[in-house]
């Protein structure tokens, strides 16, 4: 038996990037997947977000692994929409065991002011995580099967290296730090129900959040990095792959980590080492 046979996992931001990598890896480990994405752009975000076609590709990839998949469209900023999506998924698959709060945003559009950028960073990257877990946890508690929740934070949830003084950097760093606080509170809240809660903190990952025209324009006048050291990684890798993060997620939600809760796990090639 695969280590997640019989389990159902909800993954937000699942249309592409890390979300898709999590879905495919957990499916390979035997889980059925509730793949959720906004499938629309947010006006203040400076690069395209996931699309219905990309979400369908994630669903097809899970099905190719001989696991069930359900594509769900909802905005993590809307708690009622999240509750409805979770209810639909549980009605379809009968249970919920794993939640990966992965949806997030980074760079704003050029014409977005600092107050709006800060507001949207908090809304997606922090409030969206709160909405996701509070939509999903009641079903997990009621089922009484235990489970695991992983919040995809960032090395910027452990460091202030983004600098500060602008709405995006301040909002992103605050939101990713805030996820750690939520994780610690939820680890205590959910432990009596045998539900574990942890955060993962990646450094730069090769996803559309990082590899896009807005990011390229931002760094157009800077030479490309030559090694991991040039971007703050101790190990000689400039950018991680989504599968590197998915491997850590797969371990955290498995019984191999059955006594791991309340932990902030860097997967960052040493970026966060003091």
Secondary structure by P-SEA (a helix, b strand, c coil): ccccccbbbbbcccccaaaaaaaaaaaaabbbbbcccccccccccccccccaaaaaaaaaaaaaacbbbbbbbbbcccaaaaaaaaaaaaaacccccbbbcccccccccccccaaaaaaaaaacaaaaaaaaaaacaaaaaaacccbbbbbbccccccccccccccaaaaaaaaaaaaaaaaaaaaaaacccccbbbbbbbbccccccccccaaaaaaaccccccccccccccccccccccaaaaaaaaaaaaccccccccccccccccccccc
